[in-house]
């Protein structure tokens, strides 16, 4: 490993050199890593109070702790949970099950009103500042937010707990303190999830799943890249299975629209030389899609299919509809 030395004239006194070295080491030192099974601790309550920090969502407010499936989290609301506002929920892992990485936990958060009705769709986290960061946008005109619900779903476990937030009031709105988080713009206005095959070496790719709120029909595009510039194609006889975890594990089958052009709902032909990366439900199956209708639908879901490299399975994702404005067809 190379070493960068400070150019120092030989006539500089030894005490000055020692002082310089001490300052250099102090500026480059790093805190010791947290022990296994723990994440960075919450702030020391005995520390002098500091003004509330702000972020792109607004001011921060600690609302309590949640324990679920062997995890314990400190929960913070960022911004305000009022209707029509873009807010966030942060969960900092205080303790974790042995051998589990807090960054890899399958966690979901949503907001409920006092009657237990969901006000937001479940949100998957991103990692920000050493904790899980969830988006939470309560629709304008919705009931008052009362609870944050945290769900852990992994290794055969599916548990959820809730924490009251209404009693503490709402955090001051920090709108305008910084730019809002950018929400992902997808090629077809659907939900993107990654998948991989069971073969060795595994093949990886992406699927975009678009649920239409008006009819409950579903479109899926398979791609080799997240931008779907290069489709991942299968023989036209292939079928995909969409499993809706929150609809009692209901499975629906997706197939090509037809074997002529297999156009998507935008009118773009997706069938080339007997292969396609585009599939729909219910298509010609005659299956009932009523349960998938509506602007408020949401469910954890997985997508699976077969390839020449073995079965492929997607990550868990939250399926929510692409909503249609009056007169809009797709």
Buried (B, 14 or more C-beta within 10 A) or exposed (E): EEEEEEEEEEEEEEEEEEEEEEEEEEEEEEEEEEEEBEBBEBEEEEEEEEEEEBBBBBBBBBBEBBEBBBBBBBBBBBBBBBBEBBBBBBBBBBEBBEEBEBEEBBBBBBBBBEEEEBBBBBBBBEEBEEBBBBBBBBEEEBBBBBBBBBBBBBEEEBEBBBBBBBEEEBBEBBBEEEEEBEEEEBBBEBBBBEBBBEEEEEBEBBBBBBBBBBBBBBBBBBBBEBEBEEBBBBEBEBEBBBBBBBBEEBEBBBBBBEEEBBBBBEEEEBBEEEBBBBBBBBBEEEEEBEBBBBEBBBBBBBBBBBBEBBEBBBEBBBBBBBBBEEEEEB
